Amino acid sequence: MPDRRPTLLWTILVRYISKFLSVFLSGSKLAWTLGLVWTVSGLGIYFGLKNLELVLIPILSITFLLIILRWVITSSWFLNAVHAQLMDFPSIPAIPSDAIVILGRGEALRQSRVEVAVNLWRSLMVPIIFASGTDDALEIQAMLRELGIPDQVITGEDRSRTTAENAEFTSLILGKQGIKRILLVTDPLHMKRSLLTFQHYGFDVIPVPTAGNDGLSKQEQDLLIIREYFALVSYGLLGRLA
């Protein structure tokens, strides 16, 4: 387990900036942000705020910067470049391993993960299928049972809320059992960050991505690309990647 951890202030700062950029600049909340900015400016003008330029100039500068960032982040060339970077992880043939680890990613992408894990288990007879995620683990385990996976093979944890916690809590449980080599199952966009995070926690990871993100619309996929990119950058800044 890595001992070196970033300071609390640095962690909060990176998380805040990452969340702001990925959420506010990629969706309709940008309009609310800009609307609030201009409302404050308008009220200042209406009520004759003294030294208005001291407030208005920074507000206009921030507004202009947000518009430029929004244009860059949602452009096709940026999305294509980021998508290529997220897909840049090793393609390794699945081989017998100590466990299959399935990461939760919401209901829309759950079925494809389960199908991949079941096929892996049937072909390689891996002794453990481990489901991780606070909103997904129990559902995934139930789906595995419905598809005929024996109870003694199925385990997991349902406390993790982030990819870092997926890796940390999985390590706390499987690490005690001496499990090192895992077949990691998640969607392609999530795989690079997941792979590097689990390697950071000492696992020998064989990535097994699902076929894609077909359960999502084009807009949802673009949003996922943006969020995943900023999450990858923030994890790197926080020292969570191998």
Secondary structure as UniProt FT lines:
FT   HELIX           8..19
FT   HELIX           20..24
FT   TURN            25..26
FT   HELIX           29..46
FT   TURN            47..48
FT   TURN            50..51
FT   HELIX           52..73
FT   HELIX           76..86
FT   STRAND          99..103
FT   HELIX           107..109
FT   HELIX           110..124
FT   STRAND          129..132
FT   TURN            134..136
FT   HELIX           137..146
FT   TURN            147..148
FT   HELIX           151..153
FT   STRAND          154..157
FT   HELIX           163..174
FT   HELIX           175..177
FT   STRAND          181..186
FT   HELIX           188..200
FT   TURN            201..202
FT   STRAND          204..209
FT   TURN            214..215
FT   HELIX           218..237
FT   TURN            238..239
//
